[in-house]
Amino acid sequence: MFGILETMGSFMGAQPRLIGCLVTHWEEDANASDSMVRLTEIFNNRKSQIFKTKIPMDATIEKSTGPTRHRAVLAYQEALMEVLSYVDSD
């Protein structure tokens, strides 16, 4: 992903701004916590961030055929508001 951003920047003549990383399929466990530490380090080094909202692993959403109120759907709505707050603040 970072390589693609750099390539885009060279074509555009200006580096695109990455506002952040949305973590999906999140499960609270030791592996996820270790991965989050590493991801945070990577994105901080790129002057970016990990969004506070994490989309939880929710197999029921993949089976859903219509509007639903599953926890992943609610998290996506929350993530949308978070992303918009960063876009609107620029």
Contact map, one row per residue, 1 for C-alpha under 8 A:
111110000000000000000000000000000000000000000000000000000000000000000000000000000000000000
111111000000000000000000000000000000000000000000000000000000000000000000000000000000000000
111111100000000000000000000000000000000000000000000000000000000000000000000000000000000000
111111110000000000000000000000000000000000000000000000000000000000000000000000000000000000
111111111000001100000000000000000000000000000000000000000000000000000000000000000000000000
011111111100001100000000000000000000000000000000000000000000000000000000000000000000000000
001111111110000000000000000000000000000000000000000000000000000000000000000000000000000000
000111111111001100000000000000000000000000000000000000000000000000000000000000000000000000
000011111111111100000000000000000000000000000000000000000000000000000000000000000000000000
000001111111111000000000000000000000000000000000000000000000000000000000000000000000000000
000000111111110000000000000000000000000000000000000000000000000000000000000000000000000000
000000011111111000000000000000000000000000000000000000000000000000000000000000000000000000
000000001111111000000000000000000000000000000000000000000000000000000000000000000000000000
000000001111111100000000000000000000000000000000000000000000000000000000000000000000000000
000011011101111110000000000000000000000000000000000000000000000000000000000000000000000000
000011011000011111000000000000000000000000000000000000000000000000000000000000000000000000
000000000000001111100000000000000000000000000000000000000000000000000000000000000000000000
000000000000000111110000000000000000000000000001000000000000000000000000000000000000000000
000000000000000011111000000000000000000000000001100000000000000000000000000000000000010000
000000000000000001111100000000000000000000100001111000000000000000000000000000000000000000
000000000000000000111110000000000000000000100000111000000000000000000000000000000000000000
000000000000000000011111000000000000000000000000011011100000000000000000000000100000000000
000000000000000000001111110000000000000000000000011011100000000000000000000000000000000000
000000000000000000000111110000000000000000000000000001111000000000000000000000000000000000
000000000000000000000011111000000000000000000000000000111100000000000000000000000000000000
000000000000000000000011111100010000000000000000000001111000000000000000000000000000000000
000000000000000000000000111110010000000000000000000000011000000000000000000000000000000000
000000000000000000000000011111011000000000000000000000000000000000000000000000000000000000
000000000000000000000000001111111000000000000000000000000000000000000000000000000000000000
000000000000000000000000000111111100000000000000000000000000000000000000000000000000000000
000000000000000000000000000011111110000000000000000000000000000000000000000000000000000000
000000000000000000000000011111111111000000000000000000000000000000000000000000000000000000
000000000000000000000000000111111111100000000000000000000000000000000000000000000000000000
000000000000000000000000000001111111110000000000000000000000000000000000000000000000000000
000000000000000000000000000000111111111000000000000000000000000000000000000000000000000000
000000000000000000000000000000011111111100000000000000000000000000000000000000000000000000
000000000000000000000000000000001111111110000000000000000000000000000000000000000000000000
000000000000000000000000000000000111111111000000000000000000000000000000000000000000000000
000000000000000000000000000000000011111111100000010000000000000000000000000000000000000000
000000000000000000000000000000000001111111110000110000000000000000000000000000000000000000
000000000000000000000000000000000000111111111000000000000000000000000000000000000000000000
000000000000000000000000000000000000011111111100000000000000000000000000000000000000000000
000000000000000000011000000000000000001111111111110000000000000000000000000000000000000000
000000000000000000000000000000000000000111111111100000000000000000000000000000000000000000
000000000000000000000000000000000000000011111111000000000000000000000000000000000000000000
000000000000000000000000000000000000000001111111000000000000000000000000000000000000000000
000000000000000000000000000000000000000000111111100000000000000000000000000000000000000000
000000000000000001110000000000000000000000111111110000000000000000000000000000000000000000
000000000000000000111000000000000000000100110011111000000000000000000000000000000000000000
000000000000000000011110000000000000001100100001111100000000000000000000000000000000000000
000000000000000000011110000000000000000000000000111111000000000000000000000000100110000000
000000000000000000000000000000000000000000000000011111000000000000000000000000000000000000
000000000000000000000110000000000000000000000000001111100000000000000000001001100100000000
000000000000000000000111010000000000000000000000001111110000000000000000001000100000000000
000000000000000000000111110000000000000000000000000011111000000000000001001100000000000000
000000000000000000000001111000000000000000000000000001111100000000000011001000000000000000
000000000000000000000001111000000000000000000000000000111110000000000001000000000000000000
000000000000000000000000100000000000000000000000000000011111110000000111000000000000000000
000000000000000000000000000000000000000000000000000000001111111000000000000000000000000000
000000000000000000000000000000000000000000000000000000000111111100000100000000000000000000
000000000000000000000000000000000000000000000000000000000111111100010101100000000000000000
000000000000000000000000000000000000000000000000000000000111111100000000000000000000000000
000000000000000000000000000000000000000000000000000000000011111110000000000000000000000000
000000000000000000000000000000000000000000000000000000000001111111110000000000000000000000
000000000000000000000000000000000000000000000000000000000000001111100000000000000000000000
000000000000000000000000000000000000000000000000000000000000000111110000000000000000000000
000000000000000000000000000000000000000000000000000000000000000111111000000000000000000000
000000000000000000000000000000000000000000000000000000000000100101111100100000000000000000
000000000000000000000000000000000000000000000000000000000000000000111110110000000000000000
000000000000000000000000000000000000000000000000000000000101100000011111110000000000000000
000000000000000000000000000000000000000000000000000000010100000000001111111000000000000000
000000000000000000000000000000000000000000000000000000111100100000000111111100000000000000
000000000000000000000000000000000000000000000000000000000000100000011111111110000000000000
000000000000000000000000000000000000000000000000000000000000000000001111111111000000000000
000000000000000000000000000000000000000000000000000011110000000000000011111111100000000000
000000000000000000000000000000000000000000000000000000100000000000000001111111110000000000
000000000000000000000000000000000000000000000000000000000000000000000000111111111000000000
000000000000000000000000000000000000000000000000000010000000000000000000011111111100000000
000000000000000000000100000000000000000000000000001011000000000000000000001111111110000000
000000000000000000000000000000000000000000000000000000000000000000000000000111111111000000
000000000000000000000000000000000000000000000000000000000000000000000000000011111111100000
000000000000000000000000000000000000000000000000001010000000000000000000000001111111110000
000000000000000000000000000000000000000000000000001000000000000000000000000000111111111000
000000000000000000000000000000000000000000000000000000000000000000000000000000011111111100
000000000000000000000000000000000000000000000000000000000000000000000000000000001111111110
000000000000000000100000000000000000000000000000000000000000000000000000000000000111111111
000000000000000000000000000000000000000000000000000000000000000000000000000000000011111111
000000000000000000000000000000000000000000000000000000000000000000000000000000000001111111
000000000000000000000000000000000000000000000000000000000000000000000000000000000000111111
000000000000000000000000000000000000000000000000000000000000000000000000000000000000011111
